[in-house]
Amino acid sequence: MALIHISNVNKSYKGQTIFENLNFDVEKGKIYGITGPNGSGKSVLFKLMCGFVFPDAGKVVVNGEALWKNKRFPDNFGIIIDRPGYIANQSGFDNLKSLAMIKGNIGDEKIKQTMELVGLQPQAKQKVKNYSLGMKQKLAIAQAIMEDQQTLILDEPFNALDADSVENTRQLIQRFKDEGRTILLTSHNQEDIDLLCNEVYRINKFKLEKVK
């Protein structure tokens, strides 16, 4: 059974068609790259998979359960879509701790380990409002992985990262794949897609077209 099953999905915004009769299956343990020009629907596709938006027709099934108003957010998903909202006057650690308290799955030590893993200093008192774009991106990655989420939906995870941080993030993603996690990502850099992805799809004429 596919981890994520998208069947005959139509989606439009303000009269503009985004997807038409879209069918797509995601298998566990692979890295999928989603490509396409700006505005083609990459973020919308990810939002459909996460239950942030619903199809106009068709269905999205995750782990055998259809996403709808009574089952919105899949379990065990780590997500970067758009830029996460943070409490500007708090430190990065305090922001992540507030998020971790929602489920209560991890403690302070795991948060600190994850921050160090992505290249942030957990003891730093710097407020998030004073973070650089690259630091905010690392914080976004940290929140997506800190609870060992088994499915990662990463929309432009390399955005604003310097070369060393890009390499570190690539290694992390590859490690997660080796551990059996499932990852879907977008990137404006074709090299990221070529190096990491088992399968690559391009959004073309309101559908997904396999290119690798």
C-alpha positions, 0 to 999 in steps of 0.5 A: 500500500502506498504511503500517500495515494492521490487519486483523481484530484482536481484543485483550482484557486480563484478560477485558475486550474492547478491540478486536473485528474491528478494521480500520484503514489508515494512509496515508503523509504524513497526521496521524491523530487518535485519540479516545475516553474514558480506558480505551477503548484508544488506548494499546493501539492504538498499542502494537499498531502498534509491536509492544509487544503483539500481537493475540489474533487478526488481524494488524498489518502495517507497511511490508509486514511483519507484526509478530510475535515475530521482527519486533517493532519497526518501523523508523524509528518515533518513539514516545511511549507512557506516559512514557519511562523515563530515567536519573534521575541524568543530564542530559537530554542524557546521556539522549538520547545514551545512546538515540542510541548504540543505533543510532548514527545521530546525533551530539552536534550533532543531539541539541543541535539537537533539544533546542533545537527542543523548548525544552530547554537541551542544556548544562544540567547539571540531572538529569532527576529534577529536571525539571518534568513539562513538561520531561520531556514535552519530553524525550520529544518530543525522543527521538521526533524526534531521529533524523528518524523518519518515522512518529511515534506520539504518545500525548498529546504536549501533556500538561503543556506550557505554552501557548507549548510547546503552540504550538511543538509544534503547529508542529513536528508541522505541519512534519513533516507538510509534510515527508511524515512520518506522524503518529498522535496523541491529545490530551485537547484537542479543539483540537489534534485539530481544528487538526492532523489530516487524519483523526480516528477515535473508538474506539467499540464496540471499533472505530474510527469515522471522524469526520473 
